[in-house]
Amino acid sequence: MQELKQNITLPEGSIEKQTTTLNLGPTHPATHGVMQNILELDGERIVSAEQTIGYIHRAFEKIAERRPLYQITPLTDRLNYCSSPINNMGWHLTCEKLLKIKTPKRVDYLRVIIMELARIADHLICNSIVAVDAGAFTGFVYVMEYRELIYEIYEEICGSRLTTNIGRIGGFERNFSATAFTKLEKFLKEYPKVLKEFEGLCLRNRIFMDRLMNTGGISAERAMNYGFTGPNLRAAGVDYDVRVHTPYSSYEDFNFIVPVGKTGDNYDRFLVRGEEMWQSLSIIEQAYRKVQEFKGADAEVFHADIPEYYLPEKKEVYTKMEALIWHFKIIMGETDIPKGEVYNSVEGANGELGFYLVSDGGRTPYRLHFRRPCFVYYQAYSELTKGAMLSDAIITMSSLNLIAGELDA
């Protein structure tokens, strides 16, 4: 952090007042090294803040204009990389909307399991980091062990952990193995106890409450004006969840509560994300029971029947001419996508993640725009920190769940 003292010219006869300009980032551990906040301080109180992005810009939207649909999935991994499977599923659902593909129910339920696991992984990182910023490191250690178990489930399904590239247009690359379900059962059995213990460390802790309550707050009206969605909007008192208001992937088949706060401050955001983890556990249990109801051939279904867009299994490519032809056409980009213009969104772990796709009938998108929740939240950071203490600036940044990969597409 760099400091620069500057003198403020005041009217004649008044007392000279000195403020300090502080560069919070980009080379600072709390900002992930890729975002800058120029703070003007009066002592330790923030007078004004100016945020700067662009340190991790990768031109994903432009790159997508030169890639066929299935090759864009790895780009979405690198938006919110704390819950990349939700990004993957959101992109696949967008493609399926354009291509008018209807996925089987079993695929929908498997996707719900993966997306809710990703939501838990994202929320446990966010809440545990908020605890660390308040000085409580122990809880972070408790819950991160179970993020590792979630990653092991990913790894069993697709072979990857962080940037998963999980699933395909129309479904999944492979069926879930027995080991994946065994690890899922272990997670459902053990994580609730750890989550309860983590909440016991924080929720009624006087120091933790003092650090979070009445800091980083925003009203429902201001949150709506900025375009907030997700936990940050719900913490301000607005009951909006894409899973409920515009159901996708058969979310209408599940019973769950959408937690809503009142004050929109750091503490309410912490509470909302905590309760959402409990609701995600309930959704996963419901989805897992529904998956177990499929028997015989139905229990082997893991993708839609769309040979034009879904790569056939390698053993079929080696033994069947038709599979070889479809494999060649997909890999070489010889299957044109229909003309159209679609917008599709999913309830990402930190808000509404949207994809605006325009096709002119070629082999790649004519235009693709990502609606990244963090890009919206970060615009409000100056307002949320004005008048706060310097120590509140870090907690507010963590509580907003600012993921640098979403700031710059």
C-alpha positions in Angstrom: 0.0 0.0 0.0 1.3 3.4 -1.0 0.6 6.6 0.9 0.5 10.1 -0.4 -0.3 13.1 1.9 -2.0 16.0 0.3 -3.1 19.4 1.6 -6.6 20.6 1.1 -7.0 24.3 0.4 -9.6 25.7 2.8 -11.2 29.2 3.2 -9.1 31.8 4.9 -9.3 31.7 8.6 -10.2 28.0 8.8 -8.0 25.3 10.3 -5.9 23.4 7.7 -7.0 19.8 7.4 -4.8 17.0 6.0 -6.0 13.8 4.4 -4.1 10.8 3.2 -4.5 9.0 -0.1 -4.0 5.3 0.2 -3.7 2.8 -2.6 -5.5 -0.3 -1.4 -4.3 -2.7 -4.1 -3.6 -3.9 -6.7 -0.6 -5.4 -5.0 -2.4 -6.3 -1.7 -3.5 -9.7 -0.5 -7.0 -8.5 0.3 -7.6 -7.4 -3.3 -6.3 -10.6 -4.9 -3.7 -8.5 -6.7 -6.0 -7.5 -9.5 -8.1 -4.6 -8.3 -7.2 -1.1 -7.0 -9.1 1.1 -4.6 -7.8 4.7 -4.1 -9.0 5.7 -0.7 -8.9 9.2 0.7 -8.6 9.0 4.4 -9.2 11.4 7.3 -7.3 9.5 9.9 -8.7 6.0 9.6 -12.1 7.2 8.3 -12.7 6.9 4.5 -13.7 10.2 2.9 -14.0 8.9 -0.6 -13.0 5.8 -2.6 -12.3 5.3 -6.3 -12.1 1.8 -7.7 -10.1 0.7 -10.7 -10.5 -2.5 -12.7 -8.8 -3.9 -15.8 -5.9 -5.8 -14.3 -7.2 -9.2 -15.4 -9.0 -8.3 -18.6 -8.9 -11.3 -21.0 -11.2 -10.4 -23.8 -13.4 -13.4 -23.3 -16.4 -12.0 -25.2 -14.2 -11.3 -28.3 -12.6 -14.7 -28.1 -16.0 -16.3 -28.0 -16.8 -14.8 -31.4 -14.1 -17.1 -32.9 -15.1 -20.3 -31.1 -17.8 -22.9 -31.6 -20.3 -23.2 -28.7 -18.8 -26.2 -27.0 -15.3 -24.5 -26.9 -16.7 -21.5 -25.0 -17.4 -23.6 -21.9 -13.8 -23.3 -20.5 -14.0 -19.5 -20.8 -17.0 -19.4 -18.5 -15.0 -21.4 -15.8 -12.8 -18.3 -15.4 -15.5 -15.9 -14.5 -16.4 -16.8 -10.9 -13.9 -19.5 -10.5 -15.1 -20.2 -6.9 -18.3 -21.8 -8.4 -17.4 -22.5 -12.0 -19.9 -25.3 -12.5 -22.8 -22.9 -12.3 -21.1 -20.8 -15.0 -20.8 -24.0 -17.2 -24.4 -25.0 -16.7 -25.6 -21.4 -17.3 -23.8 -21.4 -20.7 -25.1 -24.8 -21.6 -28.7 -23.8 -20.8 -28.2 -20.7 -23.0 -27.0 -22.8 -25.9 -29.9 -25.2 -25.4 -32.4 -22.3 -25.4 -31.0 -21.2 -28.8 -30.9 -24.8 -30.2 -34.3 -25.6 -28.7 -32.9 -28.7 -26.9 -35.0 -30.3 -24.1 -32.9 -32.2 -21.6 -34.1 -35.3 -19.7 -35.3 -35.0 -16.1 -32.4 -37.0 -14.8 -29.9 -34.6 -16.4 -31.8 -31.7 -14.8 -31.5 -33.2 -11.4 -27.8 -34.1 -11.8 -27.2 -30.5 -12.8 -29.0 -29.2 -9.8 -26.8 -31.3 -7.5 -23.7 -29.9 -9.1 -24.9 -26.3 -9.1 -25.9 -26.5 -5.5 -22.6 -28.0 -4.5 -20.9 -25.1 -6.3 -23.1 -22.6 -4.4 -22.1 -24.1 -1.1 -18.4 -24.1 -2.2 -18.7 -20.4 -3.1 -20.6 -19.4 0.0 -18.3 -21.2 2.4 -15.3 -19.5 0.9 -17.0 -16.0 1.1 -18.2 -16.4 4.7 -15.0 -18.0 6.0 -12.9 -15.2 4.4 -15.2 -12.6 6.0 -14.5 -14.3 9.3 -10.7 -14.2 8.6 -10.9 -10.5 7.8 -12.6 -10.1 11.2 -9.8 -12.0 12.9 -11.4 -15.5 13.1 -9.1 -17.8 11.2 -10.2 -21.1 12.9 -13.6 -21.3 11.1 -11.9 -20.9 7.8 -9.9 -24.1 8.4 -13.0 -26.0 9.5 -15.0 -25.4 6.4 -12.2 -25.5 3.8 -11.8 -29.2 4.4 -15.3 -29.7 2.9 -14.6 -27.5 -0.1 -11.9 -30.0 -0.8 -14.5 -32.8 -0.6 -16.7 -30.9 -3.1 -13.7 -30.7 -5.4 -13.2 -34.4 -5.1 -16.8 -34.9 -6.3 -16.1 -32.7 -9.3 -12.9 -34.6 -10.0 -14.7 -37.9 -9.9 -17.3 -36.6 -12.4 -15.2 -34.7 -14.9 -11.5 -35.1 -13.9 -11.1 -31.4 -12.9 -11.4 -29.4 -9.7 -11.3 -25.6 -9.9 -11.9 -24.8 -13.5 -14.1 -27.8 -14.1 -15.3 -27.5 -17.8 -18.0 -29.8 -16.4 -21.0 -31.0 -18.5 -21.7 -30.5 -22.1 -24.5 -29.0 -24.2 -27.4 -31.4 -23.6 -26.0 -33.0 -20.4 -22.8 -34.4 -19.1 -19.7 -36.0 -20.7 -20.2 -39.1 -18.6 -22.6 -40.6 -16.1 -22.0 -40.1 -12.4 -20.0 -43.0 -11.0 -20.8 -44.9 -7.8 -17.8 -43.3 -6.2 -19.2 -39.8 -6.9 -22.4 -40.7 -5.2 -20.5 -42.2 -2.2 -18.6 -38.9 -1.8 -21.8 -37.0 -2.1 -23.4 -39.0 0.6 -20.3 -38.4 2.8 -20.6 -34.6 2.2 -24.3 -34.6 3.0 -23.7 -36.5 6.2 -20.7 -34.6 7.6 -21.0 -31.0 6.4 -24.1 -29.9 8.4 -22.2 -30.6 11.7 -19.2 -28.5 10.5 -21.4 -25.7 9.2 -23.3 -25.5 12.5 -20.0 -25.4 14.4 -18.7 -22.6 12.1 -21.9 -20.6 12.7 -21.5 -21.2 16.4 -18.1 -19.5 16.3 -19.4 -16.4 14.5 -23.0 -15.6 14.7 -23.3 -14.6 18.3 -19.7 -13.6 18.8 -19.6 -10.0 20.1 -16.4 -9.0 18.3 -17.6 -10.5 15.0 -21.0 -8.8 15.3 -19.5 -5.5 16.1 -17.2 -5.7 13.0 -20.0 -6.6 10.6 -23.2 -4.9 11.9 -24.0 -1.5 10.5 -21.0 -1.6 8.1 -21.2 -1.8 4.3 -25.0 -1.4 4.4 -27.2 -0.5 1.4 -30.9 0.1 1.1 -33.2 -2.0 -1.0 -33.9 1.0 -3.3 -30.2 1.7 -3.8 -29.4 -1.9 -4.4 -32.1 -2.1 -7.1 -30.8 1.1 -8.7 -27.4 -0.4 -8.9 -28.7 -3.6 -10.4 -27.8 -5.9 -7.4 -29.0 -9.5 -7.5 -28.3 -12.6 -5.5 -27.4 -12.7 -1.8 -26.4 -9.0 -1.8 -29.8 -7.9 -3.0 -31.7 -10.4 -0.8 -29.7 -9.2 2.2 -31.2 -5.7 1.5 -34.7 -7.1 1.8 -35.6 -7.9 -1.9 -37.0 -11.4 -2.4 -35.6 -12.1 -5.9 -34.1 -15.5 -6.9 -33.8 -16.6 -10.5 -34.4 -20.2 -9.5 -37.9 -19.2 -8.2 -38.9 -16.4 -10.5 -37.6 -17.9 -13.8 -37.1 -21.7 -13.0 -34.6 -23.6 -15.1 -33.2 -27.2 -14.9 -36.5 -28.3 -13.1 -35.9 -26.1 -10.0 -39.7 -25.9 -9.8 -39.6 -29.6 -8.6 -37.9 -28.7 -5.4 -39.0 -27.1 -2.1 -36.7 -24.5 -0.6 -36.8 -21.2 1.2 -35.2 -18.0 -0.2 -33.6 -16.2 2.8 -34.1 -12.5 2.9 -32.4 -9.9 5.2 -33.4 -6.4 6.2 -30.4 -4.0 6.6 -28.2 -5.0 3.6 -25.1 -4.7 5.8 -22.2 -7.1 6.1 -23.8 -9.1 8.8 -27.1 -9.6 6.9 -25.1 -10.7 3.9 -23.2 -13.2 6.1 -26.6 -14.5 7.4 -28.2 -14.9 4.0 -25.3 -16.8 2.6 -25.2 -19.1 5.7 -28.9 -19.9 5.4 -28.5 -20.5 1.6 -26.0 -23.2 2.4 -28.6 -25.0 4.5 -31.2 -24.6 1.7 -28.7 -25.9 -0.8 -28.1 -29.0 1.3 -31.8 -29.6 1.3 -32.1 -29.2 -2.4 -29.2 -31.6 -3.0 -30.8 -34.2 -0.8 -34.1 -33.8 -2.7 -32.4 -34.1 -6.1 -30.4 -37.1 -5.0 -33.5 -38.9 -3.9 -35.1 -38.1 -7.3 -32.1 -39.4 -9.1 -32.3 -42.7 -7.2 -35.8 -43.2 -8.4 -34.7 -43.8 -12.0 -34.3 -47.5 -12.8 -33.0 -49.6 -15.6 -32.1 -47.8 -18.8 -33.4 -44.5 -17.4 -30.7 -44.6 -14.7 -28.1 -44.5 -17.5 -29.3 -41.3 -19.1 -26.9 -38.4 -18.7 -27.4 -36.4 -21.9 -30.0 -35.5 -24.5 -30.2 -37.3 -27.9 -28.6 -34.5 -30.0 -25.9 -36.0 -32.2 -25.4 -32.7 -34.1 -24.0 -31.0 -31.0 -23.0 -33.8 -28.5 -19.7 -35.6 -29.0 -20.2 -39.4 -29.2 -18.2 -41.7 -27.0 -14.7 -42.5 -28.2 -15.4 -46.3 -28.4 -18.3 -45.5 -30.7 -16.2 -43.2 -32.9 -13.7 -46.1 -33.3 -16.3 -48.7 -34.2 -19.3 -46.9 -35.8 -19.2 -44.8 -39.0 -22.1 -42.6 -38.0 -20.4 -41.7 -34.8 -17.2 -40.9 -36.6 -19.0 -38.6 -39.0 -20.7 -36.7 -36.2 -17.4 -36.4 -34.3 -15.7 -35.0 -37.4 -18.5 -32.5 -38.1 -18.5 -31.2 -34.5 -14.7 -31.0 -34.1 -14.2 -29.4 -37.4 -17.0 -26.9 -36.8 -19.1 -28.0 -39.8 -22.5 -27.7 -38.0 -24.0 -24.3 -38.3 -26.0 -23.0 -35.4 -29.5 -21.5 -36.1 -30.0 -17.7 -36.3 -31.4 -16.2 -33.2 -31.0 -13.9 -30.2 -31.4 -15.2 -26.7 -30.8 -14.1 -23.1 -30.6 -16.7 -20.4 -29.7 -16.4 -16.8 -29.1 -18.6 -13.8 -28.8 -17.9 -10.1 -25.1 -17.8 -9.7 -23.6 -18.0 -6.2 -23.1 -14.3 -6.1 -26.1 -13.1 -8.2 -27.8 -13.3 -11.6 -25.3 -14.7 -14.2 -26.6 -13.9 -17.6 -25.6 -14.8 -21.2 -26.8 -12.7 -24.1 -26.1 -14.7 -27.3 -26.7 -13.4 -30.8 -26.2 -15.8 -33.7 -26.2 -14.9 -37.4 -26.4 -18.6 -38.4 -22.7 -19.2 -38.6 -20.5 -21.6 -36.7 -19.7 -19.2 -33.9 -21.6 -16.5 -32.0 -22.0 -13.2 -33.8 -22.0 -11.6 -30.3 -21.8 -12.9 -26.8 -22.1 -10.8 -23.6 -21.6 -12.0 -20.1 -23.7 -10.4 -17.3 -21.3 -10.7 -14.4 -22.8 -9.9 -11.0 -19.5 -8.7 -9.5 -19.1 -6.1 -12.1 -22.4 -4.6 -10.9 -21.6 -4.8 -7.2 -18.2 -3.2 -7.5 -19.7 0.0 -8.8 -21.4 0.5 -5.4 -18.2 0.0 -3.4 -17.5 3.7 -3.1 -20.9 4.4 -1.6 -20.7 1.4 0.7 -17.4 2.5 2.2 -17.8 6.2 2.4 -17.6 7.3 6.0 -16.5 3.9 7.2 -13.3 3.0 8.9 -10.4 1.6 6.9 -10.8 -1.8 8.5 -14.4 -1.9 7.3 -13.2 -1.5 3.7 -11.7 -5.0 3.6 -14.6 -6.8 5.2 -17.1 -5.0 2.9 -15.1 -6.1 -0.1 -15.2 -9.7 1.1 -18.8 -9.6 2.1 -19.8 -8.4 -1.4 -18.1 -11.6 -2.6 -16.1 -9.7 -5.2 -14.4 -12.2 -7.6 -11.8 -10.6 -9.8 -12.5 -13.0 -12.7 -16.0 -11.4 -13.1 -14.8 -7.8 -13.1 -13.1 -8.1 -16.4 -14.6 -10.3 -19.2 
